[in-house]
Amino acid sequence: MQPEILELENFLPYRLYRLADDVSREFSRIYKDSHGLTRPEWRTLSGLGQRGTMTATELGEQSAMHKTKVSRAVAELERRRWLTRTPGENDRRVEHLTLTRAGLAAYREMVPLAKAFEQALLAKLSVNERASIVKGVLSLEIALDRRQRPSAEEYKTPAGKG
C-alpha cells in the first residue's frame, strides 16, 4: 500500500496562504510606489491611522506581525517623522504610538488607493462570487477565532459529515 500523499496545490490552507500572499504582494506595489513603504511599515501606518494611538504590542496583535517587524517599522516611521512615541504614565516601558500630521496625511493619501485596489480586486468576480467569498472568509474567521480550539479528532471528521 502506497503512503497517502498531500497534493499541496489542492490543500486549502496552502491555497489560502498563497492567495493572501499574492494579493498582499500586488497591493504592496501601490504603497511602495506611492510612499516607499514596506509591508510592515504599511501595516503599522494603517493600524495607527485606523485606531489612533496604539502600543507596539497592540500593533503586533492587530497586524499579525512579529515584534521585531513592528519595532523596525516603528523606527522607520519615526525616522520619517510620521509617528511619535509617548512613554506610558504608569509603565515607562510601554510606549504609545501616534501618527504625526505628516503620517496622518500619508495615511489619508493611501486610503483611497487601498479602497480602489479592493474594488478592482472584487470587480474580477461576479456579484455572487463576491458575496460567497466575503461570507466564506467571515465564516472561516469566526470558526478559527473560537476561544476553545477543536481537538485533533474534530479535524478527522470528513467535510460535510460533522
LINQUICOR-V444054 format. One record per backbone hydrogen bond with DSSP energy under -1.0 kcal/mol. CO is the residue of the C=O (numbers start at 0). NH is the residue of the N-H. If there is no record, write none. Layout:
# LINQUICOR-V444054
co=CO nh=NH
co=CO nh=NH
This chain:
# LINQUICOR-V444054
co=5 nh=7
co=6 nh=9
co=7 nh=10
co=10 nh=14
co=11 nh=15
co=12 nh=16
co=13 nh=17
co=14 nh=18
co=15 nh=19
co=16 nh=20
co=17 nh=21
co=18 nh=22
co=19 nh=23
co=20 nh=24
co=21 nh=25
co=22 nh=26
co=23 nh=27
co=26 nh=29
co=26 nh=30
co=27 nh=31
co=28 nh=32
co=29 nh=33
co=30 nh=34
co=30 nh=36
co=31 nh=35
co=37 nh=41
co=38 nh=42
co=39 nh=43
co=40 nh=44
co=41 nh=45
co=42 nh=46
co=43 nh=47
co=44 nh=48
co=45 nh=49
co=46 nh=50
co=47 nh=51
co=53 nh=96
co=54 nh=58
co=55 nh=59
co=56 nh=60
co=57 nh=61
co=58 nh=62
co=59 nh=63
co=59 nh=64
co=65 nh=69
co=66 nh=70
co=67 nh=71
co=68 nh=72
co=69 nh=73
co=70 nh=74
co=71 nh=75
co=72 nh=76
co=73 nh=77
co=74 nh=78
co=75 nh=79
co=76 nh=81
co=77 nh=80
co=81 nh=99
co=83 nh=97
co=85 nh=95
co=90 nh=93
co=93 nh=87
co=95 nh=85
co=96 nh=53
co=97 nh=83
co=99 nh=103
co=100 nh=104
co=101 nh=105
co=102 nh=106
co=103 nh=107
co=104 nh=108
co=105 nh=109
co=106 nh=110
co=109 nh=113
co=110 nh=114
co=111 nh=115
co=112 nh=116
co=113 nh=117
co=114 nh=118
co=115 nh=119
co=116 nh=120
co=117 nh=121
co=118 nh=122
co=120 nh=123
co=121 nh=124
co=125 nh=129
co=126 nh=130
co=127 nh=131
co=128 nh=132
co=129 nh=133
co=130 nh=134
co=131 nh=135
co=132 nh=136
co=133 nh=137
co=134 nh=138
co=135 nh=139
co=136 nh=140
co=137 nh=141
co=138 nh=142
co=139 nh=143
co=152 nh=155
co=157 nh=160
